[in-house]
């Protein structure tokens, strides 16, 4: 790709506006609640687009296009099965407890609902996980830009980290959220021409179908058995593992996204936040997956006289991660290319800012204020929040460099994190909807679920795949990593669910007075009688689910 | 006090749209027989203008 002056101007304009938003908000940061919780003053549509954007890291964009090229429209399961239902659930059913409890973070909710050790477990693992994943995506971004444009990888990492650091240190969570909304629009406008031009060249959807295997344009037809679809997993593992355990575990409990809803200006706005996010989210497959399928089409059946679009990979197959960049290189002239690169940068920054702001709040309130320095003035915690922004960013940069040198350690860490995450939703589900659940039960259920996930990994294998660690024994062989991952999650969730119930029955529950606002039955239902129908969470949720079902049928 | 988010979004998209459209006219680079810079520049400018118009017409709609 060849970058010209106009492209640089477009990227620089973006940088100026992003920093400008930070500067415009700096006077507002008078207390820690403003800085770390956005003063609970964000309108629903802003919070909703930020909710979506915080999850749209550059890895998500590149990765989903890559999956589109590798698996076709089956990738839409990660949206229509693996995201939308959980987003509806958290908005309609869980937000009354998160927002109503006035907890400042998800770990703090666990402290209020259960006990100190459950909070500590969740806060610590979450804090470590966020700085590491922001470091890993920083590295991925720098590597991509240096590969595509020949830019210096160190400059890419450090300059983009500095920009994010500045606008968060200046304007806190509000600044991150405002910028995420801007980034959302840039991502949409920056990638949409790829879809339009790609479909135009290849002859629309019918032209696309003619160039890729038939299984690439059907999302459910081959899901009857693991042997008949490229994901290597059958419908039950997909629905339960991805659609229930992993998806609800992420969208309903991960503070990175939930924080955006908790910053909303009212209970109703908080509940609508994930629902507003779900509407563009269900259309995202057209923006990110379809370009991947087109890239494959132009690789298997190149235009007359042209070379295959995707480069061949070393171990066979194609270098799928190049799908989105190669499509941009193919269609974007100088000018539009600057916009496309801005969209990539915007998606990277929104993902990173999401991690940094969530880390700030959890570190400052759940770790520093709870265990290190209690009872200091609010001004002290505001300063801690600002310093944490700097330190968190520095650790992320350090992680990016570690990822550059020790790839295996990073893969190991991500594996361990996946064990910790798998059982989470069982704990929240029981905590919110079963009054009898106790603190000891929540903690030991989580530990049990995490151990179960690790054991499952140790006792199963993947056909033709290697492993990061040596196995104790291989009792079952899955057809793909994905199947192993989904089934591991199902096991972890089930063990956590059963263990939490069992321990609850033999330990003493909290008194009802202590559980007000935290559990169903002891929390007043949010009033929404005065609202017009289009502002009612339940109705919005049903509409979103109906549209999702229709999309599934359309691409069956 | 906050800022009306529609303003920076509107300004940036209007600027991008104008920049791309003018560039598309001054230095046409057809892609699949389309002057995509001009087309997309106009689309983005319209989006930016709508954002600004909304912010200008109902300045308080975004606040509580």
Interface residues (C-beta under 8 A of the other chain):
Chain A: X6 X9 X10 X13 X14 X17 X20 X21 X24 X25 X28 X41 X43 X46 X174 X178 X181 X182 X185 X189 X193 X197 X200 X201 X265 X266 X331 X332 X333 X334 X335 X336 X339
Chain B: X1 X2 X3 X5 X8 X9 X11 X12 X13 X15 X16 X19 X20 X23 X24 X27 X29 X31 X32 X34 X36 X37 X40 X41 X43 X44 X47 X62 X63 X64
